Amino acid sequence: MNRMMALVMAGGRGTRLAIDCEKPLLEVAGRPMIDHVLEALESATGVDGIIVVTSPHTPMTEDHVRGRHPIFRASGGGYVEDLREVLSHLEESYHEPLLVINSDLPLVRPSTIDWIISSYHSCPEPAMCVAVPDDLCRRHGLDFSGSLDGLVPCGVNILMSKNRVQEQRILEASMLELAVNINSCRDLKVLEKILGEIDGREEAHKRGREVLE
């Protein structure tokens, strides 16, 4: 598999969450949310290097990841503006595809990241947007701002390191781990429910092993 650099977008305010910490540092299963994303990228075989894109809104996130991965501080004008800034910065020195992922996808797995990268290498377009079915979001009570042809972008994209409009393919992924994009208190409640169910299954498996032993 051809490997690629990953950009972790971690400069958002997270105002809809009404939390007293920076959004990427929101605690999920006892650890900052961004750590779950970073660990998935670090374990994915298709990822070759990670840059964390922060902003003036997330100085504590910078402190948290400093020394672990390179940091690019954007102006904090918004997701699109920050992405354009880092693409312009990389355009002269890096000429390969980039995986762009939000720091608010704490359930994403390394195998899913590798599947996305592999799917990109099989398509002719220079860019790819990963999207989940809107009915998946509805069934689980997740917020989303809008959909196109029944699909909702999930916060994972692959594109060339060029600050310009690129022809893209839509990759449909009916995966709850990609639908749980933490942008609101409602999303957070869904995440807590899922984590509770996972903990319950793990405890049941543990008790089963103890009985067998």
N, C-alpha and C positions, 0 to 999 in steps of 0.2 A: 504493500500500500504506500502510495506517495504521501508523505507527511506534510503538514502545513502549520504555520504559526496561528496561534489563537489570540484574539483580543477579547478581554473580559470587560464589558461595559459596566462601570461601577461608580458613576458620577451623579446618579439621580437623587433627588431630594426625598422621594418617598412620602410626599405630603399626605396622600390618601390613607396611609397606614396609621397615622396619628400615634407615632412611637417617639420615644425620647432618645433614640440613638440613630446613627446613620443607617440607611436602609441595608447596605451590604453587610452590616454588622449585626443585623437582627438575629437573635439567637434561635436556632433551629436544631432540635435534638441535642441541646447543650453546647453547640458551637456556632460561630458566626455563619450566616447563610452563604457568604462568599466562599468560605472554606470548603463547603460541599461541592461547589462548582469547580474550584481549583483542583481539588483532589480527583474529581472525575476526569478533568483534562490531563492531569499529571499521569493518570493510569491508562489513558487512551493511547493505543499504539500509533494512531494517526496524527497525533499532535507533536509538533517539534518546536517547543518554545511558547511562552505565554507572556503577553504584555497586559498589565492591568491599567485600564483607562479610567482615571479618576477626574475630579473637578474640585473647585474651591468649596463645593458643598460637602465633600467627603474627605477632609484632612485626616481623620482618625482611621479611615480605611487605608489611606496611604501608609500611615504608621504601622498598621497591622500587617500589610503585605510587604513592606520594605525589607529587602534582603532576601526575600523568597523569589520574587519575580520583578522584572523591570516595570517601571511605572511611567505612564505618560499622563500628565495633567492637562486636560482640556479646559476650555473656558467655562464650561457648565451651562451653556446656552440651551441645552436639551440634547436628547439622544442623537438626532440627525446631525445637529451642529457639531457635537463632540466627535461623532464618527467621521465627519468630513475633515475635521482638524487632524485626526490621527492618520487618516488616509493620505492627506496632503503631506504630512511629515514623513511617511514611509515611501511615498511614491518614487522618490529618486533613488532610494537604496534597496528597496525590496520589490521584486517583480513577480511574485508568486501569489496564488490564492490565499486568502485569509479566512479563518473561521471566526465569526463574530458571535459572541454569546452574552446574554445578560447575566448579571450576578444574582438574579432573583429566581433561578431555576434549581432549587436545592435537591430535587429528586432525580436529576439527570444522571444517567449511568455512563461509564466509559464505553460500554458496548454500543450504546445508542449513538454516542459521538462518533465512534468508528463507522457505524452504519451510515450516518449522515455524510461523512467524508467519502466513503466508498461510493455512495449514490452520486455525489457530485462528480467524481472522476468518470462516471459513465454517461454524463450528459454533455452536450455540445455547448450549452450556454456558458458565458463567463461568470454568471452569478446564480445563486440558488437561495430561495426563501423557504424555510421549513414552516409548515402550517398544520394546525390540528382542526378536526371537524368541529364546527360550532355546537353541534348537538352533544358532543362529548363534554364541552364546557357546561352546557345547560344541565345535563344529567347530574353533574357533580356540584352544581351551584357556584361555578366559577364566573367571575366578572370578565367581560371582554367589551371593548369599545366599538367593535364593528367587525363584519365579516364580508368576504368577497367570494361569491359562488359557494357559500357554505363553509368556508375555511377561514381560520383566524391565525395570523402570524404568531409564532410562539416565542420569538426573541432569539432565534438562531438563524444565522445567514452565512453564506459563503460567497465571497466576491473577490475580484482582483483588487490589488492595492492601488487603486486609482480613484481619485476624487471626481467621479463623473457618473452619469447615469449608465447603467449596464443592463443589457438584456438578461432576464432571469427566468429560471424555471421554478415552479412551485413543487415542493416535495411534500406530499401529504403523509402525515404520521399520526395514526390513531393511537397515541400513547399518552396515558395520564401523566407520566413524569414530565412531558413537555407541555402539557396543558396547565400544570400547576405553576403559573408564573405569578409571583407574589406582588400584587399591585394594590391590594385593598384589604380592609379588615375581613371582608367576606372570604377572600382567597386564603387569608391566614387561618381562618376557622376551618376551611376545607383541608388545608395542610395538616393542621393539628389532628383532625379526625383520621386522616390517612396514616399519620405517624402512630396514632393510638392503635389503629388496627394492625399495623406492622408489629408494634411492640407486643400486642396480644397474641399474634401468631407465633412470634419468637418465644414467648413465655410458654405457650402450649407445646411447642416443639421441645423446649428444654425439659418440661415436666414429663413429656413422653419418653425422652431419652433416659431420664432418671428412673422411670418405672421399668424400662427394659433392662437397665443396668442392675 
